[in-house]
């Protein structure tokens, strides 16, 4: 009986160890897109090819990485993992934002023009709940979205097809950058809340006639739950990973616009700041020391890079508007 108990304990320990090794392997983030991957496959440059390709490859990398799509897994060891699912969700949110702007802005010449039906369907499929595992599954819908994006890419690459277009204009790019600003601002606030802070209410600042549904306190204490700190960190890491892929594509498709506005360096600064967010995390866990304490605070370090990237995005937006 004693030998049987020891054998069972040994088998259980071995299973747990193997599960741990697998979870570590599945937690490795996919590589950032290279410029080579974004290059057009046709003989001449096609405006919009790089941006569409970056969205396609970003989703493919999320689905085809080690372990596949983990957010909707219901079996161990992935059901016990939270870092990579958080990473996936952060990247997915950025993909949804870009797909929305491609449907509303990049593919339309003016407000009265019709939306591209393939982009409309692709955006709809990307918005399925990322944890859905029954029919339809998240992976199935996302792969259908990729197919639709490839159809759109083929249409804009065909000189004979003048109905499908991608318009690289300063005003279109600004619409996407406004979404990026909102996302980065939210990320920075959530990361900074890892140590807790008293935040003043500035909801109605700047407009004496402004009003809101229900009154709020003049200030409130904001603090991220200890259990959610690593989730917020990896969600931000996934979002900046996807955003870095898209910024590299924007650098290609909007090259003429950026050159005219003398804004190439501003975009390169954004890319540089986003690259810093993808540095290796050498600690086995996300540390949450106080601001100037003995132990590091990884969330505050990430918030620093996010804030600097957001400042660079604001500079770029101003250049595109006034430059």
VEXBAFI-678412 format. One line per field, with one value per residue (C-alpha): residue in three letters; x, z, y. Coordinates in pm, whole numbers, plus 50000, padded with zeros to 5 digits. Example, Ala and Ser with C-alpha at 12.3 -4.5 7.8 and 13.67 -1.06 7.14 Angstrom:
! VEXBAFI-678412
rest (Ala;Ser)
east (51230;51367)
up (50780;50714)
north (49550;49894)
***
This chain:
! VEXBAFI-678412
rest (Unk;Unk;Unk;Unk;Unk;Unk;Unk;Unk;Unk;Unk;Unk;Unk;Unk;Unk;Unk;Unk;Unk;Unk;Unk;Unk;Unk;Unk;Unk;Unk;Unk;Unk;Unk;Unk;Unk;Unk;Unk;Unk;Unk;Unk;Unk;Unk;Unk;Unk;Unk;Unk;Unk;Unk;Unk;Unk;Unk;Unk;Unk;Unk;Unk;Unk;Unk;Unk;Unk;Unk;Unk;Unk;Unk;Unk;Unk;Unk;Unk;Unk;Unk;Unk;Unk;Unk;Unk;Unk;Unk;Unk;Unk;Unk;Unk;Unk;Unk;Unk;Unk;Unk;Unk;Unk;Unk;Unk;Unk;Unk;Unk;Unk;Unk;Unk;Unk;Unk;Unk;Unk;Unk;Unk;Unk;Unk;Unk;Unk;Unk;Unk;Unk;Unk;Unk;Unk;Unk;Unk;Unk;Unk;Unk;Unk;Unk;Unk;Unk;Unk;Unk;Unk;Unk;Unk;Unk;Unk;Unk;Unk;Unk;Unk;Unk;Unk;Unk;Unk;Unk;Unk;Unk;Unk;Unk;Unk;Unk;Unk;Unk;Unk;Unk;Unk;Unk;Unk;Unk;Unk;Unk;Unk;Unk;Unk;Unk;Unk;Unk;Unk;Unk;Unk;Unk;Unk;Unk;Unk;Unk;Unk;Unk;Unk;Unk;Unk;Unk;Unk;Unk;Unk;Unk;Unk;Unk;Unk;Unk;Unk;Unk;Unk;Unk;Unk;Unk;Unk;Unk;Unk;Unk;Unk;Unk;Unk;Unk;Unk;Unk;Unk;Unk;Unk;Unk;Unk;Unk;Unk;Unk;Unk;Unk;Unk;Unk;Unk;Unk;Unk;Unk;Unk;Unk;Unk;Unk;Unk;Unk;Unk;Unk;Unk;Unk;Unk;Unk;Unk;Unk;Unk;Unk;Unk;Unk;Unk;Unk;Unk;Unk;Unk;Unk;Unk;Unk;Unk;Unk;Unk;Unk;Unk;Unk;Unk;Unk;Unk;Unk;Unk;Unk;Unk;Unk;Unk;Unk;Unk;Unk;Unk;Unk;Unk;Unk;Unk;Unk;Unk;Unk;Unk;Unk;Unk;Unk;Unk;Unk;Unk;Unk;Unk;Unk;Unk;Unk;Unk;Unk;Unk;Unk;Unk;Unk;Unk;Unk;Unk;Unk;Unk;Unk;Unk;Unk;Unk;Unk;Unk;Unk;Unk;Unk;Unk;Unk;Unk;Unk;Unk;Unk;Unk;Unk;Unk;Unk;Unk;Unk;Unk;Unk;Unk;Unk;Unk;Unk;Unk;Unk;Unk;Unk;Unk;Unk;Unk;Unk;Unk;Unk;Unk;Unk;Unk;Unk;Unk;Unk)
east (50000;50282;50464;50141;50094;50451;50414;50094;50256;50553;50326;50126;50447;50571;50243;50256;50619;50540;50240;50463;50719;50444;50289;50628;50675;50326;50388;50661;50533;50547;50812;50744;50686;50993;50999;51063;50732;50550;50698;50458;50453;50365;50605;50490;50411;50046;49914;49749;49921;50156;49882;49647;49933;50032;49677;49668;50008;49940;49627;49800;50087;49842;49657;49962;50205;50304;49988;49763;49482;49473;49204;48921;49095;48910;49169;49495;49754;49622;49311;49544;49740;49650;49952;49929;49548;49591;49856;49618;49333;49551;49669;49316;49184;49440;49349;48982;49062;49265;48999;48737;48941;49016;48642;48539;48831;49114;48890;48649;48706;48440;48162;47897;48096;48000;48208;48394;48182;48483;48624;48278;48248;48608;48558;48238;48412;48701;48450;48338;48406;48770;48683;48420;48506;48177;48026;48129;48474;48693;48967;48725;48583;48928;49052;48746;48835;49188;49047;48828;49124;49321;49035;49042;49420;49389;49129;49342;49638;49441;49482;49164;48957;48889;48608;48829;49070;49298;49336;49658;49571;49671;49313;49256;49575;49478;49151;49343;49597;49313;49206;49567;49591;49284;49416;49763;49621;49403;49696;49916;49650;49586;49957;50018;49735;49948;50080;49752;49695;49444;49308;49136;48816;48888;48589;48435;48752;48775;48403;48201;47874;47953;47743;47717;47448;47536;47774;48116;48347;48614;48876;48891;49145;49248;49438;49468;49394;49705;49558;49517;49855;50024;49714;49722;50096;50068;49756;49954;50248;50021;49862;50197;50325;50037;50064;50433;50347;50090;50317;50582;50319;50196;50555;50541;50191;50188;50550;50456;50218;50475;50745;50526;50451;50815;50685;50898;51108;50798;50673;51018;51016;50684;50827;51136;50930;50707;51011;51120;50794;50893;51215;51261;51118;51388;51191;50985;50692;50573;50695;50487;50718;50631;50733;51072;51088;51351;51165;51112;50771;50742;50406;50552;50841;50595;50379;50683;50731;50358;50341;50639;50487;50157;50335;50501;50162;50019;50314;50257;49886;49967;50213;49961;49698;49907;50231)
up (50000;50088;49761;49568;49738;49660;49300;49263;49415;49179;48875;48987;49038;48693;48531;48706;48598;48236;48247;48381;48103;47841;47988;47983;47619;47528;47706;47460;47266;46884;46706;46587;46213;46006;45719;45484;45582;45501;45153;44863;44663;44343;44111;44192;44524;44621;44869;45157;45098;45396;45640;45532;45544;45893;46017;45847;45978;46329;46355;46196;46442;46733;46604;46493;46778;47014;47186;46937;47062;47439;47553;47498;47610;47878;47935;48136;48130;47931;48148;48436;48229;48227;48093;47730;47714;47841;47572;47308;47420;47413;47059;46949;47069;46850;46554;46602;46611;46289;46114;46216;46080;45760;45711;45806;45682;45487;45231;45178;44974;45151;45407;45146;44994;45067;45300;45148;45211;45283;45540;45693;45732;45856;46127;46237;46271;46469;46725;46838;47209;47236;47492;47272;47224;47106;46762;46638;46793;46823;46612;46333;46314;46322;46043;45837;45899;45771;45452;45396;45453;45193;44948;45011;44969;44638;44518;44592;44424;44103;43865;43685;44003;44073;44323;44613;44732;45019;45065;45234;45347;45648;45773;45750;45939;46206;46270;46353;46564;46773;46858;46940;47176;47368;47402;47512;47762;47915;47933;48105;48368;48442;48471;48699;48926;49027;49324;49391;49347;49433;49103;49072;48872;48544;48351;48285;48276;48010;47957;48212;48043;48043;48244;48315;48407;48775;49000;49088;49382;49343;49373;49413;49504;49211;49265;49049;49230;49319;49125;48808;48794;48574;48351;48290;48220;47962;47804;47749;47617;47364;47259;47202;47014;46766;46753;46670;46376;46249;46290;46074;45804;45834;45777;45437;45315;45435;45339;45103;45353;45631;45406;45301;45666;45765;46017;45944;46257;46476;46357;46404;46762;46825;46685;46905;47221;47133;47074;47431;47558;47402;47597;47769;48120;48320;48641;48689;48793;48744;49047;49210;49436;49543;49323;49485;49690;49710;49475;49110;48969;48615;48559;48621;48383;48116;48189;48123;47775;47703;47810;47592;47296;47353;47363;47031;46884;46994;46830;46510;46514;46549;46262;46034;46125;46106;45932)
north (50000;50239;50162;50222;50559;50661;50548;50748;51057;51019;50990;51295;51496;51390;51496;51833;51882;51797;52031;52308;52258;52262;52578;52753;52654;52772;53103;53208;53510;53505;53708;54062;54092;54171;54419;54126;53967;54290;54334;54309;53985;54167;54344;54698;54859;54824;55080;54900;54568;54600;54707;54428;54176;54288;54225;53883;53773;53904;53690;53391;53414;53423;53118;52916;52985;52702;52584;52761;52987;52934;53178;52931;52611;52413;52140;52146;52282;52580;52614;52708;52961;53329;53518;53405;53436;53794;53850;53713;53938;54249;54171;54085;54422;54599;54377;54463;54835;54820;54610;54867;55158;54968;54916;55271;55482;55320;55148;55438;55753;55962;55941;55848;55560;55199;54982;54689;54377;54154;54394;54429;54051;54016;54277;54107;53770;53920;54044;53700;53635;53527;53257;53087;52718;52569;52627;52874;52857;53164;53003;52915;53267;53426;53200;53295;53661;53594;53441;53748;53979;53783;53829;54204;54209;54026;54278;54585;54412;54361;54660;54554;54579;54946;54888;54777;55045;55141;55516;55628;55978;56185;56219;55843;55769;56021;55836;55519;55707;55851;55496;55408;55707;55594;55241;55350;55598;55328;55085;55342;55416;55049;54972;55270;55155;54854;55056;55234;55605;55873;55998;56336;56353;56536;56396;56739;56947;57216;57273;57472;57364;56993;56751;56380;56126;56079;56278;56139;56203;56470;56195;55819;55555;55336;55012;54702;54377;54178;53884;54093;54269;54009;53988;54364;54348;54069;54214;54533;54334;54162;54490;54658;54352;54378;54757;54730;54503;54753;55056;54889;54838;55196;55309;55134;55221;55582;55659;55943;56101;56083;56228;56519;56599;56539;56288;55980;56031;56060;55722;55570;55700;55525;55202;55236;55283;54988;54769;54838;54684;54351;54305;53969;53942;53763;53743;53422;53641;53998;54191;54461;54658;55011;55300;55360;55039;54767;54530;54623;54707;54571;54740;55087;55015;54910;55216;55435;55291;55312;55678;55768;55584;55765;56101;56016;55920;56255;56434;56240;56325;56695;56678;56508;56767;57083;56986)
***
